Amino acid sequence: MGIPLLDLKAQYQSIKEDIDKKISEVVSSQKFILGAEVESLERELAAFCQTDFAVGVSSGSDALIVSLMALEVGDGDEVITTPFTFFATAGAIARLKAKPVFCDIEEVSCNISVEKLEELLENQYSKPGNSKARALIPVHLYGQCADMTPILSLAAKYDLLVIEDAAQAVGAEYPIEGGSKRACSMGDVGILSFFPSKNLSGFGDGGMVLTNDEKLASKIKLLRVHGGRDKYFYDILGGNFRLDTLQAAVLRVKLRHLDGWLQKRKERASSYDRLFEESGLVKEGLVKVPRALYKNSGIQNFHIYHQYVIRAKERDRLQEFLKEKGVGTSIYYPLSLHLQKCFSYLGYREGDFPVSEKASKEVLALPVYPELTSAQQDFVVSSISDFYKS
Ligand SMILES: Cc1ncc(COP(=O)(O)O)c(C=O)c1O
């Protein structure tokens, strides 16, 4: 039984008629840059993420860059983030000549550790004259929000701007007193990615910046078109960070299905939890299933399971075994960012972030998507059992 890590063809088949119609409308109009589709998507996604403004941009990576540019983070500034994330989070900081400062993660969620963050801020930034830290980028990894309430109070205490990297977490919810908040609505700015493998994905690259700050949104709109208010007259130095009309059109069709898809991902995740429990693998300590934090809050869809990531003993051999069985898996991420060659100039060493380093040796993402069948899930878990039995 071949089970891909992600089956985008199955998703396309389920919405083909609407998508093809929309694409054909855009092609007939021969208008491909920004326009009404992008504006409508911005309005719809702002509402979905519970923010006042949204600005469509060319990718999640560019959303990070343009947000940092708008917040005037640059040369000499320090930006704190997790070493256990996709490269773009730290890459955006470094590309603007600011310095990424890493903070270890928390074992269960693999998100930035509040305890370690507090320690870092106290040790490095509490003395007078050492206030180079300008911003903090918590990443909502795998689709689960970082622990935002304490993060936001630490940011307020140390006067840090907060950029939520929600590239993997569109629609994820974080519990607050009496309710919940959606990813991107809690910091100064939030960003999304529409890379084809994301829960809300385009037919190519795309991204979005979300904020409640009107001035910031206007500035990002300006930066998106090279900084020019009028054609060929440039007020500030920007770039080409535009979102294609075609991408917006596709994303608007998909957005209508997103709530249902997120619910189905959650159901698939619960089925995996149950199957792993029944298999005995969890009890024997061979596999750890992802734990949904904030479990008792009663909030639905708090974790949107962009990835269902287990921690596995002998992870690399297990991955090889599953590949032979036709089960697609992936490792997010095999090397912590502080150990990447391109960041060697930062001076970090192995052992600096042990929780992140350990996670990079144990994590394994399994197939999870709305179209995944229960027979396929059975096969994935029984194949994992076979591996440990052999
Ligand atoms: C956490 C995180 N941040 C940023 C990005 C960058 O998004 P994009 O690939 O759209 O540039 C990604 C995409 O994989 C991501 O997972």
The ligand as an SDF file (V2000), in Angstrom:
LIG
                    3D

 16 16  0  0  0  0  0  0  0  0999 V2000
    7.9470   27.8120   10.2810 C   0  0  0  0  0  0  0  0  0  0  0  0
    8.1070   28.3290    8.8810 C   0  0  0  0  0  0  0  0  0  0  0  0
    8.4620   29.6090    8.6940 N   0  0  0  0  0  0  0  0  0  0  0  0
    8.5930   30.1300    7.4710 C   0  0  0  0  0  0  0  0  0  0  0  0
    8.3740   29.3790    6.3350 C   0  0  0  0  0  0  0  0  0  0  0  0
    8.6030   29.9770    4.9950 C   0  0  0  0  0  0  0  0  0  0  0  0
    7.5020   29.9170    4.1500 O   0  0  0  0  0  0  0  0  0  0  0  0
    7.6650   29.8370    2.5700 P   0  0  0  0  0  0  0  0  0  0  0  0
    8.1200   28.4600    2.2010 O   0  0  0  0  0  0  0  0  0  0  0  0
    6.3050   30.1500    2.0500 O   0  0  0  0  0  0  0  0  0  0  0  0
    8.6600   30.8580    2.1530 O   0  0  0  0  0  0  0  0  0  0  0  0
    7.9820   28.0400    6.4690 C   0  0  0  0  0  0  0  0  0  0  0  0
    7.7140   27.2080    5.2840 C   0  0  0  0  0  0  0  0  0  0  0  0
    8.0340   26.0740    5.1810 O   0  0  0  0  0  0  0  0  0  0  0  0
    7.8540   27.4920    7.7820 C   0  0  0  0  0  0  0  0  0  0  0  0
    7.4940   26.2220    7.9720 O   0  0  0  0  0  0  0  0  0  0  0  0
  1  2  1  0
  2  3  1  0
  2 15  2  0
  3  4  2  0
  4  5  1  0
  5  6  1  0
  5 12  2  0
  6  7  1  0
  7  8  1  0
  8  9  2  0
  8 10  1  0
  8 11  1  0
 12 13  1  0
 12 15  1  0
 13 14  2  0
 15 16  1  0
M  END
$$$$
